[in-house]
Amino acid sequence: MIRFIAAIDSKRGIANEHGLPWQGQLLTDVKYYHNKILSGGTLLMGYGLYKELPKPYPSGTNYVAIQGIDEKLRDGFEPVEEAYEFLKNAKDDVWNLGGAMLFESTLDLADELYITQLDKDFQCTKFFPDFHDKFELVSETKPQTENGITFTFQVWKKK
């Protein structure tokens, strides 16, 4: 099972050049994210996310998509040259943690999307790919608001 997990704004924005515009404002989402990805399975992340992490996540193997990057990764992280092939041939459950380029290049391999849908435009410059025509919404929580940001947790399955 290939699962993607991301928080997206009202225009599918996931970040800007400084990272998450809502960083530190949605502790409920941080808890949800960690609860999901730390429940087991393999983790795949883009190089940008890798650079932001002080250490690997404690469950599963932490793989980093490094295509075109010639740099030794820190201890606890494993390199993946071809993310698409890695996901295509995965035998275990994998959480794709993004970023934007990793999501875009592998979306057709996703079985489920775990989306925190933010009800606001954060003027992002990096976006989650359009998925509405290939996936169907199978569950959604009631809206909640934290620090003035309203959001829902959604699960989408491939049609």
C-alpha positions in Angstrom: 0.0 0.0 0.0 1.4 3.4 -1.1 0.1 6.2 1.0 0.8 9.9 0.6 0.4 12.3 3.5 0.3 16.1 3.3 -1.4 19.3 4.6 -2.6 21.4 1.7 -4.2 24.9 1.6 -7.3 25.9 -0.4 -5.2 26.0 -3.6 -3.3 22.7 -3.0 -0.3 24.7 -1.6 2.0 22.7 0.6 5.0 25.1 1.2 6.8 28.2 0.1 10.6 28.9 -0.1 10.7 29.1 3.7 8.9 25.8 4.4 5.3 25.4 5.8 3.6 28.8 6.1 1.5 27.3 9.0 4.5 25.9 10.8 3.8 25.7 14.6 0.2 26.7 14.3 -1.5 23.3 13.8 -0.3 21.0 16.6 -3.4 18.8 16.0 -2.1 18.2 12.5 1.4 17.5 13.7 0.0 14.9 16.1 -2.1 13.3 13.4 0.9 13.2 11.0 3.2 11.5 13.5 0.4 9.1 14.6 0.0 7.9 10.9 3.6 7.7 9.8 5.0 6.3 13.0 2.5 3.4 13.0 4.9 1.4 10.9 6.0 1.0 7.3 8.7 2.5 5.2 9.1 6.3 4.8 10.1 8.0 1.6 10.8 11.7 1.5 12.3 14.3 -0.8 15.6 15.9 -0.2 14.1 19.1 1.0 12.3 17.4 3.8 15.4 15.4 4.7 17.4 18.7 5.1 14.7 20.0 7.5 14.8 17.0 9.8 17.2 17.0 12.7 17.2 13.1 12.8 15.4 10.2 11.1 11.8 9.3 12.2 12.0 6.5 14.8 9.9 3.9 13.0 10.6 2.2 9.7 13.4 2.9 7.4 13.8 6.6 6.3 14.5 6.7 2.5 15.5 9.9 0.8 14.9 10.5 -3.0 18.3 11.9 -4.1 18.2 11.8 -7.9 20.9 14.1 -9.1 22.2 14.8 -5.6 25.8 13.7 -4.9 26.0 14.0 -1.2 26.4 11.4 1.6 23.2 11.3 3.8 23.4 11.5 7.6 23.2 8.3 9.6 19.7 6.7 9.7 18.7 7.8 6.2 19.0 5.6 3.1 19.4 7.0 -0.5 17.0 6.2 -3.3 18.1 7.2 -6.8 14.8 6.4 -8.6 11.8 7.1 -6.4 9.3 6.0 -9.0 10.9 2.6 -9.4 11.4 2.3 -5.6 7.6 2.8 -5.0 6.6 0.7 -8.0 8.6 -2.2 -6.6 7.8 -1.7 -2.9 6.9 -4.9 -1.1 6.0 -3.2 2.2 3.7 -0.3 3.1 5.2 3.0 2.2 4.4 6.5 3.4 5.4 9.1 0.8 6.1 12.3 2.8 6.7 14.6 -0.2 7.7 17.3 -1.1 6.0 18.7 -4.2 8.3 17.2 -6.9 8.1 13.7 -5.2 4.4 13.9 -4.9 4.0 15.0 -8.6 6.3 12.4 -10.0 4.8 9.4 -8.2 1.1 10.3 -7.8 -0.1 7.5 -10.2 1.4 4.9 -7.8 -0.5 6.2 -4.7 -3.3 4.0 -3.3 -4.4 6.4 -0.6 -4.0 10.1 0.2 -4.1 11.3 3.7 -4.9 15.0 3.3 -5.2 17.7 6.0 -7.3 20.2 4.0 -6.8 23.8 5.2 -9.6 26.2 4.6 -7.3 29.1 3.7 -4.9 30.3 0.9 -1.4 30.6 2.3 0.1 32.0 -0.9 2.3 28.9 -1.4 4.8 28.4 -4.2 4.9 24.6 -4.0 1.9 22.5 -4.7 0.4 19.1 -4.2 -0.6 17.7 -7.6 -4.3 17.8 -8.7 -5.7 14.5 -7.6 -9.5 14.9 -7.6 -10.1 13.1 -10.9 -8.1 10.0 -9.9 -9.1 9.6 -6.3 -12.4 9.6 -4.4 -13.0 11.0 -0.9 -13.8 8.1 1.5 -13.7 9.8 4.8 -13.6 13.3 6.3 -13.7 14.6 9.8 -15.8 17.5 11.0 -14.1 20.9 10.6 -11.9 22.0 13.5 -10.2 25.3 14.0 -6.8 25.9 15.7 -5.1 29.3 15.8 -7.6 30.7 13.4 -7.1 28.0 10.8 -10.0 25.7 9.9 -9.2 22.3 8.6 -10.4 18.7 8.1 -8.6 15.4 7.9 -9.5 13.5 4.7 -8.7 10.1 3.3 -8.9 9.6 -0.5 -8.6 6.3 -2.3 -7.7 5.7 -5.9 -10.7 5.2 -8.1 
